[in-house]
Amino acid sequence: MRRALALTALLLATSAATAQNSTPQPLPFENRIPVARDVAYPGTMTVTVDATNIQQAIYRVKQVIPVADAGPMVLMMPAWLPGKHAARGEIEKLAGLKISANGKPVAWTRDTVDVWAFHVDVPAGAKQLDIEFQFLGATDRDQGRVSIAPNMLNLQFEQVSLYPAGYFARRIPVAATVTYPTGWTAVSGLPAKKQGGSYVYETTDYETLIDSPVFAGRHYREFKLSDRVDLNVFADAPEELEAKPEQIDAHRKLVEQSIKLFGAQHYDQYEFLLAISDEMGGIGLEHHRSSENGVAPGYFTKWSEGPGSRNLLPHEFVHSWNGKFRRGNDSWTPDFRTPMRDSLLWVYEGQTQFWGYVLQARSGIVSKADTLDMLASIAASLDNRPARQWRALVDTTNDPIISARRPKGWLSWQRSEDYYNEGLLIWLEADAKLRELSRGKKSMDDFARAFFGMRDGDWGVLTYDLNEVATTLNTIQPYDWAGFLKTRVYDVAPKAPLAGFTENGYRLIYTDEPTAAFKHAEKRASRTDLSYSLGLAVGKGGAVSSVTWDSPAFNAGLDLGDTIVAVAGREYSDDRLKAAVTEAKTSKAPIKLLVKSGTRYRETAIDYTGGLRYPRLEKIGTGEGGLDRLLQAR
């Protein structure tokens, strides 16, 4: 009883103390940004850009926005950008904003919730708003992607324009003019006429303008791939433009094989924009009538050394059909403020990844052997990802918003944008199932033509949902496709879906020798990848670049940020670490390491005796299998 009385007294005292604390209530906020309406904007905006200051990476912008009425108005910088699947508009790089009307300044205030929005009061009698600002491009990688370099630039119109809120972007007319450095050539999917040192772009709607980025540069070469498709190459140095005829022929075959696959083209003219540069940041971004592609030097000149980044162009080209023309209904938005929902990215990106690898082999941009080896690495990576135990594939479609592609410390336990490569595996399995059920008469080629091959020349957007995807498959070959897809996308599964290999003539195995494509990937990344043995990868100077959750390396206490200084008492080298793994297979002794973490050193030992393990695909049986037929040119 005495204890009960004491507890009661304590609770009363606590309640009294709490009652004396301040207890605020939330301040509601008023949404003063108008919702987009499908009505015509009254007038044509003009955007004029001076892009000549490449030394300091500064664009200077002048913009005119016609207005019909006085009163409150909201101007927006694009935030939610197609292809980036998240609010990635670089609002932090907009500076020096000045707005005027009738020659007098007009005050603006930034929205306190949506920081891409600016509120203004249009004065009586004003017919237009005159706007000036600068876009301050990154001059170092820690500021974001470098898009303005000494010999080239990548101008994206969302960087250099504002738009009036309250209208569908496709209903806002706009005319743009850009001045580039003297002697430079500029290319965009949006047609332009050169007038003096400026390019005057065709008047269009704002949605199309944002979908029409520009590559411009000093060193440029154009290759015609078809009557409707061009390959536009920009480089830091002119020798990087020297492509051999057979290399360009492979790109022509990419276009030819893509058209045969889909049966329609969803562009009037398509421009591959390819930058070969180590000065401008890399990129791979899809658009309806173009794509932005950035690769390291050697794209043509080191062609024989391995596949490199040659999967990039097939992937981005497929997006003209999948992602641009056909798009998940929850990711299409009427303007660049409305949030995107990415739940169908396993179709948008996953099937694009699938067709990108198929078309790289069919066209010869990458050999069939290298394509098989690359697929083996994809399969192994996902099959050895412990995060599969707790996180379903569909949840990874939120990653563009959750992490914005920032590095993750424990990728194997967190998962990342796995809808790309696991989506590929799902569609590979769908191909195997179609072949099995139809006795070889049907395949994913039939789906491609049925789902993407209508309305030739239409570069609008035709949306879909999960039911339409399943229904299209069912019209090709009856089956419980809705159940098939939901199980693989929405359910947690401890192992990756590998039936696309085993049911199509191949199986994933591990050997003590890496494939040529695996070795080339290691070389390009400057690392030694022992993910399937020790469970870690090591970069330059012994720096640990990844550790697989619950692997031997993980259980030895290693993590990102560690540096392996010595192996078995001797200075670290990649060969010495691999030799220690091989020796431990017979000696059964732990692999002893000296590890540095910051300013501290520690000794640790990895208890692993399984030897070196590298993924590859092994043929099942004899003769031609479904995967062989899938990768054959049409």
DRENFI-477000 format. One record per residue (C-alpha): y, z, x. Coordinates in steps of 0.2 Angstrom, whole numbers, padded with zeros to 4 digits, always signed. Example, Ala and Ser with C-alpha at 12.3 -4.5 7.8 and 13.67 -1.06 7.14 Angstrom:
2
-0022+0039+0062/-0005+0036+0068/
This chain:
634
+0000+0000+0000/+0012+0004+0014/+0009-0013+0022/+0012-0021+0005/+0028-0012+0003/+0033-0017+0021/+0029-0035+0018/+0039-0035+0002/+0054-0028+0011/+0053-0041+0024/+0052-0055+0011/+0067-0048+0002/+0077-0047+0018/+0072-0065+0023/+0078-0071+0006/+0094-0062+0007/+0098-0070+0024/+0093-0087+0017/+0104-0085+0002/+0119-0083+0014/+0116-0100+0023/+0126-0115+0018/+0116-0127+0007/+0123-0145+0007/+0119-0158-0006/+0117-0177+0000/+0131-0188-0002/+0126-0203-0012/+0131-0220-0005/+0138-0234-0016/+0130-0251-0012/+0146-0262-0011/+0137-0278-0005/+0133-0291-0019/+0116-0296-0022/+0112-0315-0017/+0114-0327-0032/+0107-0345-0033/+0124-0352-0036/+0135-0364-0026/+0148-0356-0014/+0165-0363-0018/+0170-0373-0002/+0163-0378+0015/+0163-0366+0030/+0168-0372+0047/+0161-0365+0064/+0169-0370+0080/+0161-0363+0096/+0167-0364+0114/+0151-0362+0124/+0158-0367+0141/+0159-0350+0149/+0141-0349+0156/+0146-0339+0171/+0150-0324+0160/+0138-0329+0146/+0152-0328+0132/+0153-0339+0117/+0170-0339+0109/+0170-0342+0090/+0183-0348+0077/+0177-0349+0059/+0185-0354+0043/+0178-0347+0027/+0186-0354+0011/+0190-0341-0003/+0193-0344-0021/+0199-0327-0027/+0208-0312-0020/+0200-0295-0019/+0185-0287-0011/+0173-0298-0001/+0159-0295+0011/+0155-0305+0027/+0138-0304+0035/+0130-0307+0052/+0112-0313+0049/+0100-0298+0052/+0083-0302+0044/+0078-0318+0054/+0063-0330+0049/+0051-0331+0063/+0056-0314+0070/+0049-0305+0054/+0062-0291+0056/+0080-0287+0057/+0083-0293+0074/+0101-0301+0073/+0110-0296+0088/+0125-0287+0080/+0128-0277+0095/+0134-0292+0105/+0147-0297+0092/+0164-0292+0099/+0183-0295+0097/+0182-0298+0078/+0199-0303+0070/+0201-0309+0053/+0217-0316+0046/+0224-0325+0030/+0240-0335+0028/+0244-0331+0046/+0243-0312+0044/+0229-0300+0049/+0216-0294+0037/+0209-0277+0040/+0190-0275+0040/+0178-0260+0039/+0160-0260+0044/+0147-0255+0030/+0141-0238+0035/+0123-0242+0029/+0121-0260+0033/+0129-0262+0050/+0128-0281+0049/+0141-0281+0035/+0160-0281+0035/+0171-0277+0020/+0188-0286+0018/+0201-0287+0004/+0206-0305+0002/+0225-0305+0000/+0233-0314-0015/+0236-0332-0013/+0224-0334+0002/+0214-0350+0002/+0204-0346+0017/+0199-0333+0030/+0202-0337+0048/+0190-0328+0059/+0189-0326+0078/+0176-0316+0088/+0165-0318+0104/+0146-0317+0106/+0143-0308+0122/+0126-0315+0129/+0115-0304+0139/+0119-0305+0158/+0104-0295+0163/+0087-0292+0155/+0090-0274+0151/+0103-0281+0138/+0090-0291+0129/+0084-0309+0131/+0095-0319+0143/+0100-0335+0133/+0114-0342+0144/+0109-0347+0162/+0118-0357+0175/+0110-0373+0171/+0105-0371+0152/+0108-0361+0137/+0100-0358+0120/+0112-0356+0106/+0106-0349+0090/+0119-0351+0076/+0116-0334+0069/+0124-0328+0085/+0140-0337+0082/+0143-0336+0063/+0146-0325+0048/+0143-0329+0030/+0149-0323+0013/+0137-0310+0004/+0132-0314-0014/+0125-0331-0012/+0108-0339-0007/+0110-0346+0010/+0105-0363+0005/+0120-0364-0007/+0133-0361+0006/+0139-0377+0014/+0144-0377+0033/+0150-0388+0047/+0148-0383+0065/+0156-0390+0081/+0151-0384+0098/+0159-0388+0115/+0146-0387+0130/+0149-0387+0148/+0154-0404+0155/+0140-0416+0159/+0127-0406+0149/+0116-0413+0135/+0113-0403+0119/+0098-0406+0107/+0095-0398+0090/+0085-0402+0075/+0101-0404+0066/+0109-0421+0069/+0125-0422+0078/+0138-0434+0085/+0146-0432+0102/+0165-0433+0102/+0172-0430+0119/+0165-0414+0126/+0160-0408+0109/+0145-0410+0097/+0150-0412+0079/+0135-0407+0069/+0130-0414+0052/+0137-0404+0037/+0123-0394+0030/+0119-0378+0021/+0119-0361+0030/+0100-0359+0029/+0097-0375+0038/+0111-0371+0051/+0102-0355+0055/+0085-0365+0056/+0093-0377+0069/+0095-0369+0086/+0101-0379+0101/+0095-0381+0119/+0108-0388+0131/+0108-0390+0149/+0112-0399+0165/+0095-0406+0169/+0087-0414+0154/+0074-0427+0150/+0068-0434+0133/+0050-0440+0130/+0046-0449+0113/+0030-0442+0106/+0030-0452+0090/+0042-0461+0078/+0047-0444+0071/+0044-0432+0086/+0053-0429+0102/+0049-0418+0117/+0066-0412+0125/+0064-0404+0142/+0077-0394+0150/+0074-0386+0168/+0083-0376+0181/+0079-0389+0193/+0077-0408+0191/+0060-0409+0199/+0053-0398+0185/+0056-0413+0174/+0043-0424+0183/+0029-0426+0170/+0014-0437+0174/+0010-0450+0161/-0007-0441+0156/+0003-0425+0153/+0014-0433+0141/+0000-0442+0133/-0008-0425+0129/+0008-0420+0120/+0007-0437+0110/-0011-0433+0105/-0005-0416+0100/+0006-0424+0087/-0007-0437+0082/-0021-0424+0080/-0009-0412+0070/-0004-0426+0058/-0023-0431+0056/-0027-0413+0052/-0013-0409+0039/-0011-0426+0032/+0008-0424+0030/+0023-0420+0040/+0036-0407+0034/+0051-0414+0043/+0061-0430+0044/+0063-0428+0063/+0055-0415+0074/+0062-0409+0091/+0052-0399+0103/+0065-0389+0113/+0056-0384+0130/+0065-0374+0143/+0056-0373+0160/+0066-0359+0168/+0065-0342+0176/+0083-0339+0174/+0084-0341+0155/+0073-0329+0145/+0056-0336+0138/+0055-0339+0119/+0043-0346+0106/+0051-0347+0089/+0047-0359+0075/+0059-0369+0064/+0056-0383+0052/+0063-0397+0062/+0062-0390+0079/+0055-0376+0090/+0062-0365+0104/+0049-0365+0118/+0053-0356+0135/+0040-0356+0149/+0041-0352+0168/+0043-0366+0181/+0027-0376+0184/+0023-0381+0167/+0021-0399+0173/+0020-0397+0192/+0006-0384+0192/-0003-0392+0177/-0020-0392+0187/-0020-0374+0191/-0024-0368+0174/-0019-0368+0156/-0004-0357+0159/+0007-0356+0143/+0002-0373+0136/-0004-0365+0120/+0014-0362+0116/+0019-0379+0109/+0003-0382+0099/+0006-0365+0091/+0025-0368+0087/+0022-0385+0081/+0009-0379+0068/+0022-0367+0061/+0031-0382+0054/+0017-0383+0041/+0012-0364+0041/+0026-0352+0041/+0040-0364+0038/+0034-0375+0024/+0020-0364+0017/+0026-0346+0018/+0020-0329+0011/+0030-0325-0005/+0035-0308+0001/+0042-0314+0017/+0053-0328+0010/+0071-0321+0007/+0086-0329-0001/+0098-0323+0012/+0098-0315+0029/+0101-0297+0022/+0086-0295+0011/+0072-0286+0020/+0056-0297+0023/+0039-0290+0019/+0026-0296+0031/+0010-0292+0023/+0004-0311+0024/+0007-0313+0043/-0012-0314+0045/-0010-0331+0037/+0007-0336+0043/+0004-0331+0061/-0015-0329+0061/-0020-0346+0055/-0006-0354+0066/-0014-0345+0081/-0031-0352+0075/-0025-0370+0073/-0015-0369+0089/-0030-0366+0100/-0040-0379+0090/-0026-0392+0093/-0024-0388+0111/-0042-0393+0114/-0042-0408+0102/-0026-0415+0111/-0032-0411+0128/-0016-0401+0132/-0029-0387+0137/-0047-0392+0141/-0061-0387+0129/-0069-0376+0143/-0053-0366+0146/-0050-0365+0127/-0068-0357+0125/-0064-0345+0139/-0047-0340+0131/-0056-0337+0115/-0068-0326+0124/-0054-0315+0131/-0046-0314+0113/-0063-0308+0106/-0066-0295+0119/-0049-0288+0118/-0050-0285+0100/-0068-0279+0100/-0064-0266+0113/-0049-0259+0104/-0052-0241+0098/-0037-0241+0086/-0048-0251+0075/-0056-0234+0070/-0040-0229+0061/-0029-0243+0058/-0033-0258+0047/-0027-0276+0052/-0015-0277+0037/-0005-0262+0044/-0001-0272+0060/+0009-0284+0050/+0022-0270+0050/+0023-0270+0068/+0038-0282+0070/+0048-0269+0060/+0040-0254+0067/+0041-0258+0086/+0052-0274+0087/+0040-0279+0101/+0045-0265+0113/+0031-0260+0125/+0018-0247+0119/+0011-0234+0130/-0007-0234+0122/-0008-0251+0115/-0027-0250+0113/-0025-0234+0102/-0009-0239+0093/-0013-0258+0090/+0001-0270+0090/+0003-0287+0081/-0015-0290+0080/-0013-0301+0065/-0011-0315+0077/-0027-0315+0087/-0038-0305+0074/-0031-0317+0061/-0038-0331+0072/-0055-0323+0072/-0055-0321+0053/-0051-0340+0051/-0064-0344+0064/-0076-0335+0054/-0070-0343+0038/-0074-0360+0046/-0092-0354+0051/-0094-0348+0033/-0088-0365+0025/-0100-0375+0037/-0114-0363+0032/-0112-0364+0013/-0109-0383+0013/-0122-0387+0025/-0110-0394+0037/-0100-0404+0025/-0085-0393+0024/-0074-0384+0037/-0057-0377+0039/-0050-0395+0041/-0053-0396+0023/-0043-0381+0020/-0028-0387+0031/-0027-0403+0021/-0028-0395+0004/-0016-0380+0008/-0003-0389+0019/-0005-0408+0016/+0006-0411+0001/+0024-0417-0001/+0026-0427+0015/+0044-0426+0022/+0047-0410+0012/+0055-0397+0023/+0059-0384+0010/+0048-0369+0007/+0032-0368-0004/+0027-0350-0006/+0009-0343-0008/+0000-0326-0011/-0017-0320-0007/-0024-0326-0023/-0019-0344-0019/-0026-0343-0002/-0043-0337-0009/-0042-0350-0023/-0039-0364-0011/-0055-0359-0001/-0065-0358-0017/-0060-0375-0022/-0067-0382-0006/-0083-0371-0006/-0087-0358-0020/-0089-0340-0013/-0081-0323-0015/-0067-0328-0003/-0055-0314-0010/-0068-0301-0006/-0071-0309+0011/-0053-0309+0016/-0049-0292+0009/-0063-0284+0018/-0057-0291+0035/-0039-0288+0032/-0037-0272+0022/-0052-0262+0027/-0054-0252+0043/-0068-0260+0054/-0075-0252+0070/-0079-0270+0078/-0069-0286+0078/-0075-0300+0066/-0085-0311+0079/-0096-0320+0066/-0085-0336+0069/-0094-0337+0086/-0111-0331+0082/-0113-0342+0067/-0104-0357+0075/-0115-0358+0091/-0109-0345+0103/-0109-0327+0107/-0098-0315+0117/-0106-0309+0133/-0099-0300+0149/-0103-0305+0167/-0098-0299+0184/-0088-0315+0187/-0072-0319+0178/-0069-0336+0170/-0057-0348+0177/-0045-0345+0163/-0046-0326+0165/-0042-0328+0183/-0027-0339+0180/-0021-0326+0167/-0023-0312+0180/-0013-0323+0192/+0001-0327+0180/+0003-0309+0175/+0001-0303+0193/-0012-0290+0189/-0030-0286+0191/-0038-0284+0174/-0053-0272+0174/-0051-0268+0155/-0070-0270+0151/-0076-0260+0166/-0065-0246+0171/-0054-0248+0156/-0038-0251+0165/-0027-0265+0172/-0017-0264+0188/-0001-0273+0193/+0008-0276+0209/+0007-0262+0222/-0007-0253+0212/+0004-0249+0197/-0006-0245+0182/-0001-0257+0168/-0013-0252+0154/-0027-0240+0151/-0039-0241+0137/-0040-0226+0125/-0056-0216+0128/-0062-0227+0143/-0068-0221+0160/-0050-0223+0167/-0043-0213+0152/-0056-0199+0153/-0051-0198+0172/-0033-0194+0166/-0025-0210+0171/-0010-0217+0161/+0004-0230+0161/+0016-0225+0175/+0003-0220+0187/+0001-0229+0204/-0016-0230+0213/-0011-0226+0231/-0029-0226+0239/-0047-0230+0234/-0060-0220+0242/-0048-0214+0256/-0041-0231+0260/-0025-0239+0255/-0025-0248+0238/-0029-0266+0236/-0036-0276+0221/-0051-0281+0231/-0054-0264+0237/-0054-0257+0219/-0066-0271+0213/-0077-0268+0228/-0078-0249+0223/-0083-0254+0206/-0097-0265+0212/-0103-0251+0224/-0103-0238+0211/-0116-0248+0201/-0129-0245+0214/-0123-0228+0222/-0120-0220+0205/-0106-0210+0214/-0089-0208+0205/-0075-0219+0211/-0062-0208+0220/-0044-0212+0219/-0027-0205+0226/-0014-0207+0212/+0004-0205+0212/+0014-0200+0197/+0033-0199+0200/+0035-0189+0215/+0018-0180+0213/+0001-0185+0220/-0016-0180+0214/-0034-0185+0217/-0045-0191+0203/-0062-0199+0201/-0068-0212+0188/-0086-0209+0182/-0091-0227+0179/-0107-0236+0186/-0107-0251+0175/-0101-0264+0187/-0088-0277+0185/-0087-0285+0167/-0078-0300+0162/-0079-0309+0145/-0085-0326+0142/-0094-0336+0128/-0112-0341+0130/-0120-0355+0120/-0133-0351+0108/-0148-0363+0107/-0146-0381+0111/-0136-0396+0104/-0119-0396+0096/-0113-0381+0086/-0099-0378+0073/-0087-0372+0086/-0090-0388+0097/-0087-0399+0082/-0071-0389+0077/-0064-0392+0095/-0067-0411+0095/-0053-0423+0093/-0052-0432+0077/
